């Protein structure tokens, strides 16, 4: 629950809390509460590379490279499943390297 995160004093820990709650409850709007831009983008991208594929978050991402990758995934979502799986794996690999390094 978002209210739990609001009680956390340390900003970094609070951001992590918001991200975890957003992902756990599948509520990308909770990512908006994250102060750190990098951490917020990381939260949003979890909704793109996850199983449910919520591409609406692409417009909320700040990092230009990550926005491009998000939009490519959005465009590819209309292709057939085999092609999509191949391109997704390549893009996810790049995104993971950027967002988690």
C-alpha positions in Angstrom: 0.0 0.0 0.0 1.3 3.5 -0.9 0.5 4.8 2.6 3.2 2.5 4.0 5.8 4.1 1.7 4.8 7.6 2.8 6.0 6.8 6.3 9.5 6.0 5.2 12.0 8.8 6.0 14.9 8.0 3.7 14.1 9.2 0.1 16.0 6.4 -1.7 14.2 3.7 0.4 10.9 5.5 -0.1 11.5 5.4 -3.9 12.3 1.7 -3.7 9.1 1.1 -1.7 6.9 2.9 -4.2 8.5 1.0 -7.1 7.9 -2.4 -5.3 4.3 -1.5 -4.4 3.6 -0.3 -8.0 4.9 -3.5 -9.5 3.4 -5.8 -7.0 -0.1 -4.2 -7.3 0.4 -3.5 -11.1 -0.3 0.2 -10.6 2.1 2.1 -12.8 0.6 5.4 -11.5 2.4 4.7 -8.2 5.7 5.2 -10.0 4.9 8.9 -10.3 5.6 9.3 -6.5 9.2 8.3 -7.1 11.5 11.4 -6.8 14.6 10.0 -8.5 14.3 10.1 -12.3 16.4 7.0 -12.9 14.5 5.0 -10.3 11.1 6.3 -11.7 12.1 5.2 -15.3 13.2 1.8 -13.9 9.7 1.5 -12.3 7.9 2.3 -15.5 10.0 0.0 -17.6 9.1 -2.9 -15.4 5.5 -2.5 -16.8 6.8 -2.7 -20.4 9.0 -5.7 -20.1 6.6 -7.6 -17.8 4.0 -10.0 -18.8 1.1 -7.5 -19.2 2.9 -5.1 -21.5 1.6 -1.6 -20.5 3.0 0.7 -23.1 1.1 3.7 -21.8 4.1 4.3 -19.5 6.4 5.0 -22.5 5.2 8.6 -22.5 6.2 9.0 -18.8 9.8 7.9 -19.1 12.5 10.6 -19.0 15.7 8.9 -20.4 15.6 9.4 -24.2 17.3 6.1 -25.0 14.8 4.2 -22.8 11.9 6.1 -24.4 13.1 4.9 -27.9 13.4 1.3 -26.8 10.0 1.5 -25.1 8.4 2.8 -28.3 10.1 0.2 -30.4 8.6 -2.5 -28.2 5.2 -0.8 -28.5 5.5 -0.9 -32.3 6.7 -4.5 -32.3 3.7 -5.6 -30.2 1.7 -5.6 -33.4 4.0 -8.1 -35.1 3.6 -11.9 -34.9 4.6 -13.6 -31.7 7.8 -15.2 -32.9 9.2 -12.0 -34.3 8.1 -10.1 -31.2 9.8 -12.6 -28.9 13.1 -12.3 -30.8 13.1 -8.5 -30.8 11.8 -8.2 -27.2 14.7 -10.4 -26.0 17.2 -8.1 -27.7 15.6 -4.9 -26.4 15.1 -6.3 -22.9 18.7 -7.2 -22.7 19.7 -3.7 -23.7 17.3 -2.1 -21.2 18.4 -4.3 -18.4 22.0 -3.4 -19.0 21.1 0.3 -19.0 18.7 0.4 -16.1 20.5 -2.0 -13.8 24.1 -1.1 -14.4 
